Amino acid sequence: MLPVLPDHSFVVFRTFLIKHSLKKNLIVRVCHPEYGLIIKKIKKVNQDGSLLLEGFNAQQSVTSEQMGVVSAKSVTGILLK
């Protein structure tokens, strides 16, 4: 099975109208306080608007538990397909 985003892929993100567009399974670019700029998939949108994220590769990715809940304000882009 091919990875969702192969290494060295060129990706384009939408950087406007982010807050009201966030939903489960979207791929987003996040400025994480500990891990810096990362690309992850939204696993869950909590009632307060915070997000639980997940990686694409369980063996090499930071886990949802390690990342913790992130603020919707930390999302800097939504992947364009």
N, C-alpha and C positions, 0 to 999 in steps of 0.2 A: 504494500500500500504506500502510495506517495505521501510525503508530508504535506500539510496544509500550506505551509510557507517554506519552500526549500531554502537552504542556506544561500545567502547573497541575492535573494529575490529583491526586485524593485517593487515597492508597494506605495500606493497613493492613498492618503487619508483626507477625509472631509473634516475641516476644522471649524465649521460654523454650525449653529443649531444642534449642538451636541446634547445638552442636558435633557431635552424632551424626546430625544431619539433613542435613548439607551434602553435596550431590552435583551433578554436572554439570547445567547448564541451569537451576538454581534462580536466581531473582532475589533478590538480597540487598541489605541496607543495610549499608554498611561505613564505619567510621571510619578513613579512610586517613591516614597520618602527614603526607603532603604535600598531598593534595587535600581533606581534611576529610571531611564526611559525603557519601557518594556512593551511588547506586543502580546496581548492575551485575549482570550475569549471570555465573555461575560457568562458566568455560571448561574448567577442569581442576582436579581435586583431586589433589595430589601424594601420594606414599606417606607423606611425613612430616606430612600433614594441611594443609600450606600450600595456598593457592589462587592460581590464575591467573584473573583476571577479564577480562571484555570488555564493551564498551559496546553500545548498541543502534543507534547511528547512526555509521557509519564516518567520515563527513565532519565531524561535530561532536564526537565523543567522544574522550576520552583513550584512547590505545591500550593494549593489554595490556603492551607493552614499556615504555611510559612509567610505568605503574602499578607494574610489577614484581610479584613474588610477595608476597602478603599472608598474614598469620597468620590462622588460623581464629578466634582470639581477637578479631580486629578486626571480625568480623561482629556487628552489633548487632540484626539482625532478618532474617526470611525473609518474603517477600511472601506474603500470603494471597490466594488466588484465589477 
